[in-house]
Structures are given as structure tokens and as C-alpha cells.
């Protein structure tokens, strides 16, 4: 049986984000390449998280069986967003930046692993096919719009409307 599109979309993004994190980790110092890749990662994660919250998480929050998982994941999104915001204020060549990057990467990879291994299977059991298709449509519609919002709104704050 094929994976419903909503979970496939999210997993595809997660795989892209894992690759970006690996590439950033391999770069050293305050290089223009590191800054550019980190900014691309920031935009990817911010747009992904917002679109995920507006689609899958919004549905999960309305389901008592899934609510706690959704709340947990929203809190983890906020934690990672705050860490990324702190990193943007650091010297990219500093030990502090390296330390925060290691911590943020660990937290984010834990988060996406948890989603894929626990949350998505739980949601798939509870949600019907039509709902999953609607959520995929919402996610695919929202992500490009959220990317534009992310470009104008730095992480770690509450400036979004």
C-alpha cells in the first residue's frame, strides 16, 4: 500500500533537511557557503514547520487520540526555531555556533525521527484517506506561501501574524 501523500511530502522534506544538516556540519568556519546553506536550511525548516502545523497538526489537535503528539511536536518546532534564531546572532566560526549547531541538529533530527516513527503511523491509523488527501493539498498549498513569510520573518521570535 502506498504511503499517503501527506506523510510522503513531509518525509521528503525531512530527507532534504537531513542532507542539508550533514552538509552544514561538514563546512567549517565563517564561510559564505556555510552562511548561505544555513539560511537555506532556516527557510526550509520554517516553511516546513508552519505548513505542517497548518495541515497535519491542525487536524491532529482536533482529535483526542492525536492531540498530545501534536502539542509535543509544536513545542519542538518552537524549540528548534529559537535555537536557529540564537545561532543567527553568533559568529559562524565560533565555538558557540558549533555547539549550538550540534545541539540544534540533534534536537531536530530527534524530532523528525519521532514524527516518522511514532506520530505519522499513529495519525495514519486515526485519519481516513480523504482527510489525508485534504491535508496533503493544504500542506502543498501552504509551504510556498510559508517560504515567502519565512523570508520576511526571522526565527526565534513571534513576529508572524
N, C-alpha and C positions, 0 to 999 in steps of 0.2 A: 504494500500500500504506500502511495506517495505521501511525503510529508506535506501537510497543509502549507499553503503559500506564506502565511504569516510567520510561521516558525522557520521556514526556509529563508525568507527575507532577512529575519533577524540573525540567523546563523551565518548567512553570507556576510553580513556586516561584521559580526564578531570575528570571522576568519580574517577579514580585511584589517580589522583593528589589531588583532594579534600580530599580524605581519608588520604593521606599522610600528608597534611597540618593540618588536625584535630589531627592526631597522634603526630605530632611535637609540636603543641600547648599544648598538654596535658603533655608533658615532661618538666621538669624544670631543670635549672642549666646546667653546662658544662659536661653533661654526655656523655659517649661513645655512648650510644644508640641514643641520640639526634643528635650527630655529624654524626653517620652512617646513620640515617634516612634522615637528611638534605642533605647529599651527594647523597643519592639515589634519593631524590626529585630533586636536581640540575641536575643530569644526565638525569632523566626522562623529565624534562621541557626543557632542552637544546636540547635533541634529538627530542622531540616532535615539538618544535617550528621550528627547522631547516627543518625537514621533511615536516611540514605543509607549510612553506614558499616555499619549492621547488615543492610542488604539488599544493594544492588548491590556495594559494596566488599567485603563478606564473601565474596560469590561470586567476585569478580574475584581476590581474594587466593589462592583455591584453584586458579586457572587460570594456568599458567606464562606463557601468552601475554598475560595482562592484569595480572599481579602488579605489575610496575613502575609502571604507570599508577595502580593503586590505592594503592600506597605513596606515590607522589608526591602524590596528592590528599589522603590522610590528613595528610601533613605540612603541606600548605597549609591544611587545616582548622585545625590546631593553631596555625599562624602567625596566622591571622585571629582565632581565639579569643583568643590572647594580646594582640593589638592592641586588640581590643574591651575586654578587661579593663583594659588600661592607660588607655584612653580614659574608662572609667567613673570613674577616680580623678582625672581632670583637671577643671578648671573649664571648663564647656561654652562659655564666652565667650572663652576664652584662645586665643592664637595656637598654643600647643602642641596644644590639642584640634583646632583646624582642620588643623594639619599632620598629625597622626596620622590624622584622618578622611580626608584626601586620600590618604594612603599606604594605609590600610586599604581604602578604596574601590577604589583602583587594583589592589591585590593581589587583592581578592575578585572584581572584575569580570574580571580576567585569568583567575582560577581557573575561574569558571563558563563563560567563553567557551571555555577549553581543554577543559573537560568536554564541552560541547555540540559542539564542532567536531572533537575528536580522540577523547576517551575513549568517549563514547556510541556513535559509529559503530564503533569497534573492538570494544566489548562486544557490539553488535548482531550483528556478524559471527561472533563466537565462541559466543554463547549461543543456545540453542534457545527456541522460543516458550513452551513450558511453563515453562522456568526464568524467563523474563522475566515471565510472568504471576504466578508464585510470588513473585518479587522485588517486584512491584508490590503484591501483597497484604501482604507483610511491611512494606514502606515505609508503606503507608496505615494499617496497624495500629499501627506504632511511632511515627509522627510525633506524634499527640496525646499519647501516653504520654511521649514525649521533651519535649514542650512543658511538661508538668507538672514533669518533672525539671529543666528549664532554669529554671523559676521559682524553684526552691529552690537552684540551684547557679550561682553567678556564673561568668562566663567567666574564662579566663586561669589557671585552677587545675586541680588534679587531684582535686577532692573527690568526683567521681562514683564510684559503685560499679560 
